[in-house]
Amino acid sequence: MVDQTTTTSTATARTTSPPTAAKAVVLYGYATSPFVNKVAHFLQYKKISFQHVAVNPIFPFLQLHRFPGQRKVPVLTIDDDWKADSTSIGIWLDEQFPAHPKLLGDTPQETQAILALDEWVTNELIAELFRTVVDWNGRPWEAIEKGWRLASILQDFTPIPFFIRWFWPIILRFVPFIRRFAYPTTPLLLTLVPSVLDTNESLEDMRARQRQEFVHHLGGGPYLGGRKTVSLADLSAFSVLTTFRFWGLHFGPAPFLQHKDTVAWLHRVQAQLPNNPTVMPDRFMEWSLPCVSKLTQDAGDSS
Ligand SMILES: N[C@@H](CCC(=O)N[C@@H](CS)C(=O)NCC(=O)O)C(=O)O
């Protein structure tokens, strides 16, 4: 449970209760990055107190220069050490905080299986999220409105000039790392040519296929990989599937939210986390998980 949130222009301090970490833990990153929020979920699950320092997306080097060679977020510091890459950070957290709930299981085999599932989450669910930013899912006005909302949320953390915020929905479409995630098999420059994009599968078909694959990955267990306890893979998937919806940013039909089996899993993971496990202040939350009992599909319905 988050019991304290203080915001300054560049930093948001979020402290879990009761404080369990004597070490100073700081999460650097864009407030709206799925990878940054994924790490926030790891920290919340492990009940590690941390401070979030919002990095300005226009001038990231102003804050990242102290991490040599690092251009991407998230970066996590623990006392005087630092690490980048969300999954590597998860592994590091288990090493640094062994007495806290584990993210990667107990054996090397479990760890390997969890990391493979996490890779699926990155290649599939994060790719889907970034694809909606680039191809607007055939709903340009909705995409523009969400892009403006995204910019105004970012503005709450770090100053962004008005004219840049105004063009934010368009700017996002051309950010190289977003296009690379959205169209992984198309060379970056060619992603600017709509006719060569690797979009044989519509977004709707992609989402339906991902839900089916996800149910397969659940393996009948309460958690991914048929596990009895939450792992790094569940937290990665949960953060990607819910964070942008919590903020009213994701749009379009979502098979994950329409089926009992996946919604029941979302509730199981949510129960292990505070109500707001993101780096956002509570005032931005404008959505909650659907109620399982209101869904009509059977658990076995794979459409
Ligand atoms: N594999 C990295 C990916 C991180 C990443 O791509 N972060 C984006 C923000 S969402 C970034 O900082 N991109 C800047 C760039 O690629 O130059 C992770 O899991 O943390």
Ligand as a Chemical Component Dictionary entry (heavy atoms), coordinates in Angstrom:
data_LIG
# 
_chem_comp.id                   LIG 
_chem_comp.type                 NON-POLYMER 
_chem_comp.pdbx_formal_charge   0 
_chem_comp.three_letter_code    LIG 
# 
loop_
_chem_comp_atom.comp_id 
_chem_comp_atom.atom_id 
_chem_comp_atom.alt_atom_id 
_chem_comp_atom.type_symbol 
_chem_comp_atom.charge 
_chem_comp_atom.model_Cartn_x 
_chem_comp_atom.model_Cartn_y 
_chem_comp_atom.model_Cartn_z 
_chem_comp_atom.pdbx_ordinal 
LIG N1  N1  N 0 14.950 -3.467 -22.929 1  
LIG C1  C1  C 0 14.746 -2.223 -22.242 2  
LIG C2  C2  C 0 13.949 -1.295 -23.146 3  
LIG C3  C3  C 0 13.841 0.102  -22.552 4  
LIG C4  C4  C 0 13.340 1.103  -23.557 5  
LIG O1  O1  O 0 13.248 0.850  -24.774 6  
LIG N2  N2  N 0 12.997 2.280  -23.019 7  
LIG C5  C5  C 0 12.532 3.352  -23.849 8  
LIG C6  C6  C 0 11.451 4.134  -23.107 9  
LIG S1  S1  S 0 9.904  3.251  -23.053 10 
LIG C7  C7  C 0 13.688 4.299  -24.091 11 
LIG O2  O2  O 0 14.233 4.851  -23.165 12 
LIG N3  N3  N 0 14.047 4.505  -25.372 13 
LIG C8  C8  C 0 15.039 5.464  -25.752 14 
LIG C9  C9  C 0 15.849 4.991  -26.922 15 
LIG O3  O3  O 0 15.673 3.844  -27.379 16 
LIG O4  O4  O 0 16.665 5.795  -27.383 17 
LIG C10 C10 C 0 14.037 -2.470 -20.905 18 
LIG O5  O5  O 0 13.426 -3.541 -20.746 19 
LIG O6  O6  O 0 14.145 -1.634 -19.998 20 
# 
loop_
_chem_comp_bond.comp_id 
_chem_comp_bond.atom_id_1 
_chem_comp_bond.atom_id_2 
_chem_comp_bond.value_order 
_chem_comp_bond.pdbx_ordinal 
LIG N1  C1  SING 1  
LIG C1  C2  SING 2  
LIG C1  C10 SING 3  
LIG C2  C3  SING 4  
LIG C3  C4  SING 5  
LIG C4  O1  DOUB 6  
LIG C4  N2  SING 7  
LIG N2  C5  SING 8  
LIG C5  C6  SING 9  
LIG C5  C7  SING 10 
LIG C6  S1  SING 11 
LIG C7  O2  DOUB 12 
LIG C7  N3  SING 13 
LIG N3  C8  SING 14 
LIG C8  C9  SING 15 
LIG C9  O3  DOUB 16 
LIG C9  O4  SING 17 
LIG C10 O5  DOUB 18 
LIG C10 O6  SING 19 
# 
